[in-house]
């Protein structure tokens, strides 16, 4: 059975001293009468943190580029650009992974759905999905619905109205899929488009040890071309990666349509849009998409 495997990675954010100095100067210069309405220490720390993250985001982790990435993946996974409407999505698509759900296709049979519900329950004990944890542990690695039916899908949709569950989905998406893809892409010296290629591959194939996993796809590409970090040409390497990705897609019946590569990522690459600049135009499964 095809499986996706969890990979954890820490976010690579770097301090920005200038931003911190700017906040210190602002607070020092403020008159004493203004302190009553001044932002709290916690609020200042959050703003400094956001400034640091934005400054460190030079690729797909740039907020604007990340939004494009979310819409691109949603077009392939849900046939819509409105990825934020997918928190409540859940169905068994018959790919051997049990239930597929949420903004990134968390699966009951591959462990990432279990990790998500465990995180949600740590943050909000007694939530509507907490009672399914024993069943999720039992069905992990299978396509079984034992202990989940008949109400799991309905309860998932209920949980999706909870901001805490939405945030848990965001955080697990980043920890398991997005951050590892960006970090590895930057380590290989590839830009925003290449980092997206990595991200989409990890979302679809997981990061396990099987022949169609992201790691195996990357190794196939490396056997044919060097990435920029090893002195190679970026376009040549990314074409090799997409060739390996198409091969992997064709090994799985549920992903045998390769249009998410052929009429989307390959189109951006042929146009030289290595920075994934707007307005991208692409097709998936014959449907046309455009981001203005």
Secondary structure, DSSP 8 states (H G I E B T S, - for coil): ----------------HHHHHHHHHHHHHS-GGGGGGS--HHHHHHHHHHHHHHHH--STTSHHHHHHHHHHHHHHHHSSS-GGGGTT-EEE-SSSSSEEETTTTEETTTSHHHHHHHHHHHHSTT-TTGGGHHHHHHHTTS---TTTTTTHHHHHHHHTTSHHHHHHHHHHHIIIIIHHHHHHHHHTT--HHHHHHHHHHHHHH-SSSSTTSHHHHHHHHHTT---GGGT--HHHHHHHHHHHHHHHHHHSGGG---HHIIIIIHHHHHTT-TT--SS-EEEETTEEEE--
